[in-house]
Amino acid sequence: MVAAAMRETETSRLWSVLETVPDPEIPAVSVVDLGIVREADAAGRRVVLTPTYTGCPATLVIETMVRAALDKAGYEDVTVETTLAPPWSTDWITEEGRRKLLAYGIAPPTPAGQRSVYCPQCGSGETEEISRFGSTPCKALWRCGDCAEPFDLFKCH
């Protein structure tokens, strides 16, 4: 019982360390907020990452930042693995991550079946896609019809 509680506490501490690692392209959210961290197991001494999409240019940077945070916290013996299966999904973004994206000025991905995209600046639903390609490959460029501000929408996938 005590050993199990210690393992749980250590795994919780490991997750806390990972929550401090910002996404290099969107520093307002952590790699945990984005759902990039698939597994963190202190007992198994491993962290598993899934990039937002195959070929994401930030993958190596994220691995390096995670490794540095783990080393600094005393987890030098924890391995960092990257896997592409199952593929990352915007469903893995936490509610906190969605709030942080919105506060940063990026519209979070819309839930399945929701057609409206709301402007992160003024909240209007009078928006239109300008380009399927935004500031990074995982975002599209949109514009608000009410406040006329352009903004990124995190693409669903």
Secondary structure, 3 states (H helix, E strand, C coil): CHHHHHHHHHHHHHHHHHCCCECCCCCCCECCCCCCEEEEECCCCEEEECCCCCCCCCHHHHHHHHHHHHHHCCCCCCEEEECCCCCCCHHHCCHHHHHHHHHHCEECCCCCCCCCCCCCCCCCCCEEEEECCCCCCCEEEEEECCCCCEEEEECCC
